Amino acid sequence: MIDLKPIFLKKVKNILAGHVPEFDVLVYGSRAGGTAKKFSYLDLAVLTEKPLLAPRLEKMAAAFTAASLPFRVETIDWAATGSSFR
């Protein structure tokens, strides 16, 4: 269960559908574990096999900022993470 109000979850899903529709996205951190505070970040991992190009990630980050969510969204590219993270 993701610790987000439905209105914010809808915004997040719309942004993901517009920027990375072909990938699954994993929620991790406090919002996935049920320990989130009101302004806790939303941590997302885009489950890629090959790293995404930086401009694509930057556009998605800008969309999250423009959405005026009351929390910050941090996204990582799964293929760009090390095995210690996974």
C-alpha positions as CSV (number, residue, x, y, z in Angstrom):
1,M,0.0,0.0,0.0
2,I,1.4,3.4,-0.9
3,D,1.0,6.1,1.7
4,L,-0.5,8.8,-0.5
5,K,-3.8,10.6,-0.7
6,P,-5.8,9.4,-3.7
7,I,-5.6,12.9,-5.4
8,F,-1.8,12.8,-5.2
9,L,-1.5,9.2,-6.3
10,K,-3.5,10.0,-9.4
11,K,-1.1,12.9,-10.2
12,V,1.9,10.7,-9.8
13,K,0.4,7.9,-11.9
14,N,-0.5,10.4,-14.7
15,I,3.1,11.8,-14.7
16,L,4.6,8.3,-14.8
17,A,2.2,7.3,-17.6
18,G,3.3,10.3,-19.6
19,H,7.0,9.8,-19.2
20,V,7.8,6.2,-18.6
21,P,4.6,4.2,-19.7
22,E,6.6,1.2,-20.9
23,F,8.2,0.5,-17.5
24,D,7.0,-0.8,-14.2
25,V,7.8,1.5,-11.2
26,L,8.6,0.4,-7.7
27,V,7.8,2.5,-4.7
28,Y,10.3,2.1,-1.8
29,G,11.2,4.0,1.4
30,S,8.8,5.3,4.0
31,R,5.8,5.8,1.8
32,A,6.0,2.1,0.9
33,G,6.7,0.9,4.4
34,G,4.0,2.8,6.2
35,T,6.3,5.1,8.2
36,A,5.9,8.3,6.1
37,K,5.5,11.7,7.6
38,K,3.3,14.3,6.0
39,F,6.2,15.7,3.9
40,S,8.2,12.5,3.4
41,Y,9.7,12.1,-0.1
42,L,8.1,9.6,-2.5
43,D,10.9,7.3,-3.6
44,L,10.4,5.7,-7.0
45,A,12.5,3.3,-9.0
46,V,11.8,3.0,-12.7
47,L,12.5,-0.7,-13.5
48,T,14.6,-0.4,-16.6
49,E,17.0,-2.9,-18.2
50,K,19.2,-0.2,-19.8
51,P,19.8,3.3,-18.4
52,L,17.4,6.0,-19.5
53,L,18.7,9.1,-21.2
54,A,19.2,12.1,-18.8
55,P,16.8,14.4,-20.7
56,R,14.0,12.0,-20.2
57,L,14.6,11.8,-16.5
58,E,14.9,15.5,-16.3
59,K,11.6,16.1,-18.0
60,M,9.9,13.7,-15.6
61,A,11.5,15.4,-12.6
62,A,10.3,18.8,-14.0
63,A,6.8,17.4,-14.3
64,F,6.8,16.3,-10.7
65,T,7.9,19.7,-9.6
66,A,5.2,21.4,-11.8
67,A,2.5,19.2,-10.2
68,S,2.8,21.2,-7.0
69,L,2.7,18.0,-4.8
70,P,3.2,18.7,-1.1
71,F,6.2,16.4,-1.0
72,R,9.3,15.8,-3.1
73,V,9.5,12.9,-5.6
74,E,12.8,11.2,-6.0
75,T,13.2,8.9,-9.0
76,I,16.0,6.5,-9.8
77,D,16.8,4.5,-12.9
78,W,17.0,0.8,-11.8
79,A,19.6,0.0,-14.5
80,A,21.8,2.8,-13.3
81,T,21.9,1.5,-9.7
82,G,24.5,-0.7,-8.3
83,S,24.0,-4.3,-7.1
84,S,24.3,-3.1,-3.4
85,F,21.1,-1.0,-3.9
86,R,19.1,-3.8,-5.4
